[in-house]
Amino acid sequence: MFSRLSTIMFAGLVLILSSHSTWAATPEEPVWPTLKQTYFGDRTIQDEAEDILSLEAPKRAEDAAIVPLTIKSLKPQSQDNYIENIYIFIDNNPMPYSAKFHLSPELGNVDLSTRMRVDQYTYVRAVAEMNDGSLYMVSRFVKASGGCSAPAGKDAAAALARLGKMQLRMRQPSVGEPVQAQMIVSHPNYNGLQFDQKARKYIPAHYIDKMNISYNGQALITVDAGISMSEDPSIRFTFTPQEHGKLEAKVHDTKSQEFKIEKEI
């Protein structure tokens, strides 16, 4: 079953596509005001919030199918004042609402990296929602094209053979010290826009829509993902283990397949 975010994303996609002809006719008209109204209504979003959040993205992507993004908090996070959610928008992608990262205060300072598909020249936005409900946004303009329809890097047989293989990478962690970790899952993340030249048809959508990373049963990061996430989804993050325990990552895809990996610390 699709996640609630997938349903919201689909509704947003219908809205975007219904207005596509208007935007195509007037390309100078910004997409963001419509997206903001769709997903946040009349809530105030503080733009250019460079004192709260940083977003690193290439000005020109080397590969539009795997565009790296890094998001960092610029103020200390505490139990009373922390970033609760980060929303990723890629304005000119077929489904602009690309991901939602739900963060636990146990994560500490936010330092996240992932990889996205970018379909055409566009603004990429990160909207931080604080635990008090206030919203802050940073954006970067990325020059890339064709990432959403680019064929997967592996052939179908190879992708199927490695489907769900997971890795948790990190240097030797120490209790009480920040450590950077990376979760990677092997998955073609077909988004329904790639064309199979041999079969002469589009490959049906089949992608990771949910990721959960926890430590000793306490959720650190929960991700609701859409079709913009790249092949072989990856999340790099920093956390501080306060005691010995188990780091666990679980993923779920749109065919209700689930995969997990764990690592003792």
matplotlib code that plots the C-alpha trace (Angstrom):
import matplotlib.pyplot as plt

x = [0.0, 1.3, 2.2, 0.0, 2.7, 2.5, -1.2, -0.6, 2.2, -0.1, -2.7, -0.1, 1.1, -2.5, -2.7, 0.7, 0.0, -3.4, -1.6, 1.3, 0.1, -0.2, 3.3, 4.7, 3.2, 4.7, 7.9, 8.9, 6.0, 7.3, 6.0, 6.7, 3.7, 1.3, 3.3, 3.4, -0.4, -0.9, 1.2, 1.3, -1.8, -1.5, 1.2, 4.2, 7.5, 10.6, 12.6, 16.4, 16.7, 20.4, 20.8, 18.7, 19.5, 22.0, 21.4, 24.3, 23.6, 25.7, 25.1, 25.4, 24.9, 27.4, 24.7, 21.0, 19.9, 22.1, 22.2, 23.7, 22.0, 23.3, 21.2, 22.6, 21.1, 23.0, 21.7, 22.1, 19.1, 17.6, 14.7, 12.8, 13.8, 14.6, 13.8, 11.0, 10.5, 12.4, 10.5, 12.4, 10.8, 12.2, 10.1, 10.2, 10.2, 7.1, 6.3, 7.9, 7.2, 10.2, 10.6, 9.8, 12.4, 10.8, 13.6, 13.8, 15.5, 17.6, 19.4, 21.0, 22.3, 21.0, 23.6, 21.8, 22.9, 20.9, 20.7, 17.8, 16.8, 16.4, 14.4, 15.2, 16.7, 15.0, 15.0, 15.6, 14.1, 14.5, 11.7, 12.4, 9.5, 10.4, 8.7, 6.8, 5.3, 7.4, 8.7, 12.0, 13.2, 16.5, 16.8, 19.4, 19.1, 20.4, 21.2, 20.4, 18.1, 16.7, 17.3, 13.7, 13.6, 17.2, 17.5, 18.7, 22.4, 21.9, 20.0, 16.7, 18.2, 21.1, 18.8, 16.4, 19.3, 20.5, 17.1, 17.0, 20.7, 21.5, 24.6, 25.3, 28.6, 30.4, 33.8, 34.4, 31.9, 32.5, 29.7, 29.1, 30.9, 29.2, 29.7, 28.7, 26.8, 25.4, 22.5, 22.3, 19.8, 20.1, 16.9, 16.3, 13.7, 11.8, 9.5, 7.3, 9.0, 11.9, 11.4, 12.4, 13.9, 13.9, 10.2, 9.1, 7.1, 7.5, 8.8, 6.1, 6.8, 8.5, 10.3, 11.2, 8.5, 9.5, 12.8, 13.3, 16.5, 16.5, 18.9, 17.9, 14.3, 14.2, 13.5, 16.1, 15.0, 11.8, 11.6, 8.6, 9.9, 8.5, 9.7, 12.5, 14.8, 17.7, 18.4, 20.0, 18.6, 21.2, 21.0, 24.1, 23.6, 25.3, 24.2, 25.7, 25.2, 24.7, 25.1, 26.0, 23.2, 21.8, 21.6, 18.8, 17.6, 14.3, 12.9, 9.6, 8.7, 5.6, 5.2, 5.1, 8.5, 10.4, 14.2, 16.3, 19.8, 21.3, 24.6, 25.8, 27.6]
y = [0.0, 3.5, 5.7, 8.7, 10.9, 9.0, 9.7, 13.4, 13.4, 11.9, 14.5, 17.2, 15.6, 15.7, 19.4, 20.1, 18.2, 19.9, 23.3, 22.1, 23.6, 27.0, 26.8, 25.5, 28.5, 30.9, 29.4, 32.5, 32.1, 30.5, 27.2, 27.6, 29.8, 27.1, 24.4, 26.4, 26.9, 23.2, 21.9, 24.6, 26.7, 30.2, 29.4, 31.8, 30.4, 32.5, 32.5, 32.6, 31.2, 30.8, 31.3, 28.2, 25.7, 25.2, 23.4, 22.2, 21.2, 21.5, 24.5, 22.1, 18.4, 15.9, 13.3, 14.5, 11.0, 11.2, 14.8, 15.0, 17.2, 18.0, 19.7, 20.9, 22.7, 25.9, 26.3, 23.8, 21.4, 20.7, 18.8, 22.2, 23.6, 21.4, 20.7, 18.2, 17.9, 18.7, 18.8, 18.6, 20.2, 20.1, 22.7, 21.4, 17.7, 15.7, 15.3, 18.3, 17.2, 14.8, 13.7, 14.4, 13.7, 13.4, 13.9, 13.0, 15.4, 12.4, 12.8, 16.0, 18.5, 17.8, 16.8, 14.8, 13.9, 12.1, 11.8, 13.0, 12.9, 16.3, 16.5, 20.0, 23.3, 24.0, 25.4, 22.7, 23.7, 22.5, 23.6, 23.1, 22.8, 23.4, 21.6, 24.8, 24.7, 27.6, 27.2, 28.2, 27.7, 27.6, 27.0, 26.4, 26.6, 23.4, 23.0, 19.4, 17.7, 14.3, 12.7, 11.5, 9.6, 8.4, 4.6, 2.8, 2.1, -1.6, -3.9, -5.3, -8.7, -7.3, -4.9, -7.8, -9.9, -7.2, -5.9, -5.1, -5.6, -3.0, -1.5, 0.5, 2.2, 4.1, 4.5, 2.9, 4.7, 5.7, 6.2, 9.9, 11.0, 12.1, 9.6, 9.8, 6.8, 6.0, 3.7, 2.4, 0.1, -1.5, -0.8, 0.4, 2.9, 2.9, 6.0, 5.1, 7.5, 5.3, 3.7, 0.1, 0.3, -3.5, -4.0, -0.7, 0.3, 2.3, 0.4, 0.3, 2.4, 0.5, 2.5, 2.9, 5.0, 4.7, 4.5, 4.3, 4.6, 3.9, 3.3, 1.0, 1.1, 5.0, 6.4, 8.9, 9.5, 8.5, 9.3, 9.4, 9.4, 9.9, 9.3, 11.8, 9.7, 8.3, 4.7, 2.8, 5.3, 6.6, 8.6, 9.9, 11.3, 12.1, 10.9, 10.5, 7.1, 7.7, 4.1, 0.8, -0.6, -1.4, 0.8, -0.4, 0.6, -0.6, 0.3, -0.4, -0.1, 0.4, -3.4, -3.7, -5.4, -4.7, -4.9, -4.2, -4.2, -3.7, -3.0, -3.3, -0.4]
z = [0.0, -0.8, 2.1, 2.9, 1.4, -1.9, -2.0, -1.3, -3.9, -6.5, -5.8, -6.2, -9.4, -10.8, -9.9, -11.4, -14.7, -15.0, -15.0, -17.1, -20.3, -18.7, -17.3, -20.6, -22.4, -19.8, -18.6, -16.8, -14.4, -11.1, -10.0, -6.3, -5.4, -6.5, -4.7, -1.5, -1.6, -2.3, 0.5, 3.1, 2.5, 3.9, 6.4, 6.5, 5.2, 5.9, 2.7, 2.4, 6.0, 5.7, 9.5, 10.1, 7.3, 4.5, 1.3, -0.8, -4.4, -7.6, -9.9, -12.8, -12.2, -13.6, -13.8, -13.7, -12.4, -9.3, -8.1, -4.6, -2.0, 1.6, 4.2, 7.5, 10.5, 11.4, 15.0, 17.8, 18.1, 21.5, 23.0, 23.2, 19.8, 16.9, 13.2, 13.2, 9.4, 6.2, 2.9, -0.4, -3.5, -7.0, -8.7, -12.3, -11.7, -12.8, -9.1, -7.4, -3.8, -3.6, 0.0, 3.6, 6.3, 9.8, 12.4, 16.1, 18.5, 19.5, 16.1, 17.3, 14.8, 11.3, 8.7, 5.9, 2.3, -0.4, -4.2, -6.4, -10.0, -11.7, -14.9, -16.1, -15.0, -11.7, -8.2, -5.5, -2.1, 1.5, 3.8, 7.5, 9.9, 13.5, 16.4, 17.1, 13.5, 12.1, 8.5, 7.0, 3.4, 1.5, -2.2, -4.9, -8.7, -10.4, -14.1, -15.1, -17.5, -18.3, -14.9, -14.3, -17.6, -17.7, -17.9, -14.8, -14.6, -14.3, -16.6, -15.3, -14.5, -12.5, -10.7, -9.8, -8.6, -6.1, -5.1, -1.5, -0.7, 2.0, 3.5, 6.7, 6.4, 9.1, 10.7, 14.1, 16.4, 20.0, 22.6, 23.2, 20.0, 16.7, 13.9, 10.2, 8.8, 5.4, 4.5, 0.9, -0.5, -3.9, -5.8, -9.4, -8.1, -11.4, -11.4, -14.4, -16.7, -18.0, -21.4, -22.1, -25.6, -26.0, -24.9, -26.4, -23.4, -20.1, -17.1, -14.4, -11.3, -8.5, -6.0, -2.3, -0.6, 3.1, 5.0, 8.7, 10.6, 14.4, 17.3, 20.1, 18.9, 18.9, 15.5, 14.3, 10.7, 8.9, 5.2, 2.9, -0.6, -4.1, -7.6, -7.6, -5.3, -7.4, -8.2, -5.2, -2.6, -0.1, 3.1, 4.8, 8.3, 11.5, 15.0, 18.5, 20.1, 23.9, 24.8, 23.2, 21.0, 17.6, 14.6, 12.3, 8.9, 7.2, 3.8, 2.1, -1.5, -3.6, -4.1, -0.3, -0.2, 3.0, 3.6, 6.7, 8.0, 11.5, 13.0, 16.6, 18.2]

ax = plt.figure().add_subplot(projection="3d")
ax.plot(x, y, z, "-o")
ax.set_aspect("equal")
plt.show()
